[in-house]
Amino acid sequence: MNHTVRRSLFLWLPVFFWLAVIAHFSGQPFSKQDLAPVLQRYPRLVQAVTALPEVQFRYAGTVFSNRRDPVRFLQFCLRKAAHLFLYGMYGLSLVRALGGSGLIGARGFGLAALLVVLVAALDEHNQARIAGRSGRPEDVALDFVGFLLFCGLAALWARSHGARLRSAADDALRGPDL
């Protein structure tokens, strides 16, 4: 197998890893993901959330308040942060793999964005059929925001470090400079 093919395959491994992680969590019923019992074991954390300035908002028809139900509020925030993280990582790995396959710039970014939205929509469709879960268009939008956020942070990091994003694996695949 030549170097280019090996490098391209290696760049796609993180994409498949993040897809597998997303599929794993998507297929679980809410009862397996309920963080309330864990959060209740940390009364200081719950108390700290209550002590924050009041935060209240509506999401998908439900009101969340750090004062009225801090455990539910905290669980909501953690679950949505997980959306941002998972789709941010999936999207970054996708942009990188597409770039390694020759799709760079706006075309690669656009295709990655389209694939992120497609996977997010399929994920939400799947969740709508899982016990205690729901499929929400708001979550598709949140997943896309995670993609944009991570891509933006990666671009800022690359610009501030004066280098393109590169992994140690790139150097290992290239081999020693002789």
Rosetta blueprint (number, residue, H / E / L):
1 M L
2 N L
3 H H
4 T H
5 V H
6 R H
7 R H
8 S H
9 L H
10 F H
11 L H
12 W H
13 L H
14 P H
15 V H
16 F H
17 F H
18 W H
19 L H
20 A H
21 V H
22 I H
23 A H
24 H H
25 F H
26 S H
27 G L
28 Q L
29 P L
30 F H
31 S H
32 K H
33 Q H
34 D L
35 L L
36 A H
37 P H
38 V H
39 L H
40 Q L
41 R L
42 Y L
43 P H
44 R H
45 L H
46 V H
47 Q H
48 A H
49 V H
50 T H
51 A H
52 L L
53 P L
54 E L
55 V L
56 Q E
57 F E
58 R E
59 Y E
60 A L
61 G L
62 T E
63 V E
64 F E
65 S E
66 N L
67 R L
68 R L
69 D L
70 P H
71 V H
72 R H
73 F H
74 L H
75 Q H
76 F H
77 C H
78 L H
79 R H
80 K H
81 A H
82 A H
83 H H
84 L H
85 F H
86 L H
87 Y H
88 G H
89 M H
90 Y H
91 G H
92 L H
93 S H
94 L H
95 V H
96 R H
97 A H
98 L H
99 G H
100 G H
101 S L
102 G L
103 L L
104 I L
105 G H
106 A H
107 R H
108 G H
109 F H
110 G H
111 L H
112 A H
113 A H
114 L H
115 L H
116 V H
117 V H
118 L H
119 V H
120 A H
121 A H
122 L H
123 D H
124 E H
125 H H
126 N H
127 Q H
128 A L
129 R L
130 I L
131 A L
132 G L
133 R L
134 S L
135 G L
136 R L
137 P H
138 E H
139 D H
140 V H
141 A H
142 L H
143 D H
144 F H
145 V H
146 G H
147 F H
148 L H
149 L H
150 F H
151 C H
152 G H
153 L H
154 A H
155 A H
156 L H
157 W H
158 A H
159 R H
160 S H
161 H H
162 G L
163 A L
164 R L
165 L L
166 R L
167 S L
168 A H
169 A H
170 D H
171 D H
172 A H
173 L H
174 R H
175 G L
176 P L
177 D L
178 L L
